[in-house]
Structures are given as structure tokens and as C-alpha cells.
């Protein structure tokens, strides 16, 4: 991967709807050359998904939080991850090192909804939780 690939990826991270022509103008290549680089980056797995970033507030979910969870020792991580797929408030989950096993990002309608999410997590093999409200998120780029 060279500087041009990095430039393409950086622009796509900020706006995945850019056309090959728009990307070509930025990196000073032809649209066909950019399209070929894009295809290569998709095939080699560098670009995993192009998706819309939805605003949870548009769905009435105005309270966002990160819930750090520690699983019971007998709870398999894959089983816990599968249970999160059925939790509509769950936005993402990251397996972590340290005191807690996962950082689960949630978007809730209100405080009662956040309490319900925490109780649901406990029913799905979570031993301990530590919850922090998200005040603001700043998008910084590709990764």
C-alpha cells in the first residue's frame, strides 16, 4: 500500500459515497486507475465494508453510553457476542484487554432504556458492568 492508497482510504473513511472520478481528482490519477486500486483494496480485505453511518437520534435514541462488561468465567465470548445481535440498542462491541472483557456501545431512548439494557446484559452472562455516558464523539479518520 502506497501514499495514493492511503489518500483514497482517508477520503473514503470520511465519505464513502465519493465517486471514482472525485477520488481521482484528489489523488491525480484517472478514474479507471482509482477504480482498480479500490477493487484491489476490497479483494485484499483492506476495505471491509462501505456503509451508512446512521444517527441514533433519528430513531429516538438520544442517550449513548459505553458499558464495559466483565463476563462470568464460564460464559464464552462468542455466545455473548451472539446475544448482542438481538439487542436493538447495541451499536458495537469491542473485545478488550484489562479489567473488563468488552466495551459495548449502546444508544438508548432514555435512562429507563439504559437500565433495561444493563439488566439484559446481566441475564446474558455479564458479571460486572461499568457505564459511562457519551457526551460527544469526534470522527478522526480511517481506522
Buried (B, 14 or more C-beta within 10 A) or exposed (E): EEEBBEBBBEBBBEEEEBEBEEBBEBBEBEBEBBBEBBEEBEEEEBBEEEEEEEEBEEEEBEBBBBBBBBBEEEBEEEEBEEBBEEBEBBBEBEEEEEEBBBBBBBBBBEEEBBEBBBEBBBEBBBBEBEBEEEEEEEEEEEE
